[in-house]
Amino acid sequence: MSTLDWNREGLIWPHREASDFVSLGAKRWHVQRMGSGPPLLLLHGTGASVHSWRGLMPLLAQTHTVIAPDLPRHAFTTGHDAYAMSLPAMAGEIAGLMKVLDVEPTAIIGHSAGAAIALQMALDHGYTGPIIGLNSALRPFPGALAQIFPAVAKALFINPLVPRLFAGSIDLVGGAKKFLWRSTHSHIEPEGLACYRTLLKHPAHAGGALAMMANWDLPGLRLRMGDVRNPVLLIHGANDPAIPLDWAKDAHSWLANARLDVLPSLGHLAHEEAPEKAAALIAAFLAEQSQEARHG
């Protein structure tokens, strides 16, 4: 299955000048970096890419060095084993990339599944700094769905035709704009929508998202969330249909040192709809944590 071409599909990617490619054996990471100061690591969610940080990155880069990779088998990051897409494995891959880049993040900001990866890095790889979760995907599906959903995703993933069928069906369900609205209740501007349209219609990227969902283990993370001692800020769009606010409240209660801030009238991609609001909450939280560290 052919991968996205940086010199074709990548021509429309926001902040293209900030992009670099890092090769680690057969793996080739797409990483964007901008700004100066203490390093922040940004981890996007399932099915997205670094483009989801297009509005937030420049705001954070005013005070920090911001580092944002495409996750394994997503967008322009290639070469990862399709069956090494579990939550612990992906956390290990990101931790390995940070070592190669010689970066120790001051804070990790994760959207949706990216927040779960951040918590896994704290549990498995000694990361002790602040974690900011944006519309965090942390609560397992209730009851039997916790087992059924990954099983269905795995069954779809092992059929090589499914990613192509999914990518080819986007126009049949009303196009990327309608698909995103139904699944996120977020209004996305044309630049971001063009990137999502490109990703949704590409079989290799769709296959990467399916592989991630097929190997995800949120029940396993749930059992260990009480062991997380990092300061955590959860920012959640109140109109998120993918991860209801009640689920965010559940996740908040499972963490030992967490705060939940709600953004009214915004959906699952709240940080893309209102990057200034997200940046203000993040800046205040990081300043608070920095002050506590100085006096702690």
C-alpha positions, -999 to +999 in steps of 0.1 A: +000+000+000+016+033-011+023+060+015+015+097+014+041+116-006+055+147+011+063+163-022+027+157-035+001+155-007+025+172+017+025+204-003-006+217+015+006+208+050+006+238+075+040+249+087+058+229+061+090+249+067+091+235+102+091+199+091+120+174+092+123+137+087+142+115+112+153+080+101+157+052+127+165+020+108+134+013+086+113+039+104+110+074+091+094+099+114+079+132+102+085+158+129+077+195+131+097+218+154+094+255+161+101+281+187+127+282+215+127+276+252+117+246+273+106+217+251+069+207+247+059+175+231+027+174+212+009+141+204-020+141+180-049+116+182-060+086+161-064+093+124-049+128+126-014+142+120+008+172+130-016+194+110-040+193+140-016+216+158-015+242+131-032+269+152-018+260+186+018+254+177+028+290+169+011+302+201+030+277+222+062+284+203+062+320+216+076+307+249+087+271+242+104+248+217+075+228+203+080+193+189+052+174+171+056+141+154+032+122+132+024+090+151+035+056+138+018+047+105+000+081+105+004+107+077+040+110+067+056+087+094+063+054+079+081+020+085+065+009+118+053-026+122+016-028+118+012-051+147+033-030+171+006-003+175-005-011+211-006+017+236+026+006+255+044+000+221+035+034+208+046+051+241+079+032+237+083+044+201+078+080+211+101+077+241+128+062+217+123+092+193+128+116+221+161+099+230+173+102+194+163+138+193+180+143+227+148+159+241+134+157+276+100+173+274+091+199+300+054+190+294+035+166+271+003+178+254-018+151+239-051+152+220-076+123+223-055+091+221-023+112+223-032+119+260-033+082+267+002+078+251+014+106+274+001+088+305+016+056+293+050+074+290+047+085+326+039+049+337+065+031+316+093+055+308+098+077+338+083+109+325+074+130+356+064+164+341+030+179+335+005+163+311-022+183+293-049+162+277-072+178+251-105+159+248-086+129+262-096+094+251-089+077+285-122+060+295-127+025+281-159+017+264-185+005+289-192-032+295-189-056+266-180-028+242-145-027+258-138-061+242-161-058+211-147-026+197-110-036+195-120-070+181-140-054+153-112-030+145-087-059+144-110-079+121-113-050+098-076-043+099-064-077+089-086-074+058-063-054+034-093-042+014-109-024+043-086+007+044-092+011+007-129+007+011-130+032+040-109+058+021-130+054-010-163+057+009-157+092+023-174+109-006-203+085-004-211+096+032-211+133+023-174+141+022-148+149+048-166+180+061-198+161+070-179+131+083-158+153+106-189+172+118-208+140+126-179+125+145-165+156+163-191+184+162-162+207+155-162+234+128-129+232+109-115+260+086-106+252+050-069+247+056-074+220+082-103+205+063-081+200+033-056+180+054-083+159+069-097+152+035-063+141+022-058+118+052-093+103+052-091+094+015-057+077+017-057+039+023-023+038+041-033+064+066-067+048+071-049+015+077-027+031+103-057+044+122-073+010+121-041-007+133-040+017+163-076+011+172-073-027+168-044-028+193-055-002+218-059-012+255-076+015+275-088-010+301-052-018+308-044+019+312-075+024+334-061-002+359-029+019+363-042+054+361-043+058+399-005+053+398+001+084+377+015+111+399+021+137+372+001+170+374-026+166+348-048+192+331-077+179+312-093+204+287-125+192+272-149+206+246-184+203+261-200+193+228-177+164+220-199+134+207-169+111+205-158+114+242-188+128+262-180+152+290-192+126+316-164+103+304-139+131+309-152+136+344-147+099+351-111+100+339-105+131+360-117+112+391-093+083+384-062+105+384-044+115+417-034+150+407-057+163+379-079+193+370-107+195+345-114+227+325-144+227+302-147+247+269-184+254+263-198+250+227-168+233+213-164+197+200-138+170+199-113+192+180-117+221+204-080+230+202-084+234+165-116+255+167-103+278+194-065+275+197-062+308+216-085+295+244-065+262+246-032+281+246-043+304+274-053+274+296-021+256+288+001+286+296-016+293+329-012+256+339+024+255+329+032+287+348+015+273+379+035+241+377+067+260+371+060+282+402+052+251+423+084+235+412+105+266+422+089+267+456+085+229+461 
